[in-house]
Amino acid sequence: MTDPIRMFFQRQMGLRPRPADAVSARDPEADERRRLHVAACALLLELAHADEEFTDEERTHIEAVMRRHFDLDEDTAQELIALAQLERSEAIDLYQFTRQVREQYDLGQKTLLAEIMWGIVMNDGVIAQSEAHMLRKIANLLDLKPGYLSEARRRAGGESAS
């Protein structure tokens, strides 16, 4: 089976599809970074879907985050979201995504991701119980301590430090 992540980035970079070992041998760090982008995006999508309502505002927010933090153009960000949505729908649980982020993000990157997640949750002005639960679950799987999660919420809400 062809790896959809690899195919996505080959199209974006104008590369012809190659055997899996040739692509990985070409630039394993770039391949891993791309997988990390998909994992982070899938976590954001999981959170956005937690309340059973995925709004246009949430999609726009996620797309803007992907563009800004991963330096993607609009089309690439939209394809990344579609790919992450596919990966998310085929996943059994969150572990495959959280493991990758947990292992590759440092504490600052995890805290920034938590801030982005809070931004998605707060986007509609209502924090649904299912969204808050999912955010805590993801943060726990990322080994992000409650204090950092609280700080991320404060920053996402635009509050200043006391």
Rosetta blueprint (number, residue, H / E / L):
1 M L
2 T L
3 D L
4 P H
5 I H
6 R H
7 M H
8 F H
9 F H
10 Q H
11 R H
12 Q H
13 M L
14 G L
15 L L
16 R L
17 P L
18 R L
19 P L
20 A H
21 D H
22 A H
23 V H
24 S H
25 A H
26 R H
27 D L
28 P H
29 E H
30 A H
31 D H
32 E H
33 R H
34 R H
35 R H
36 L H
37 H H
38 V H
39 A H
40 A H
41 C H
42 A H
43 L H
44 L H
45 L H
46 E H
47 L H
48 A H
49 H L
50 A L
51 D L
52 E L
53 E L
54 F L
55 T L
56 D H
57 E H
58 E H
59 R H
60 T H
61 H H
62 I H
63 E H
64 A H
65 V H
66 M H
67 R H
68 R H
69 H H
70 F H
71 D L
72 L L
73 D L
74 E H
75 D H
76 T H
77 A H
78 Q H
79 E H
80 L H
81 I H
82 A H
83 L H
84 A H
85 Q H
86 L H
87 E H
88 R H
89 S H
90 E H
91 A L
92 I L
93 D L
94 L L
95 Y H
96 Q H
97 F H
98 T H
99 R H
100 Q H
101 V H
102 R H
103 E H
104 Q H
105 Y L
106 D L
107 L H
108 G H
109 Q H
110 K H
111 T H
112 L H
113 L H
114 A H
115 E H
116 I H
117 M H
118 W H
119 G H
120 I H
121 V H
122 M H
123 N L
124 D L
125 G L
126 V L
127 I L
128 A L
129 Q H
130 S H
131 E H
132 A H
133 H H
134 M H
135 L H
136 R H
137 K H
138 I H
139 A H
140 N H
141 L H
142 L L
143 D L
144 L L
145 K L
146 P H
147 G H
148 Y H
149 L H
150 S H
151 E H
152 A H
153 R H
154 R H
155 R H
156 A H
157 G L
158 G L
159 E L
160 S L
161 A L
162 S L
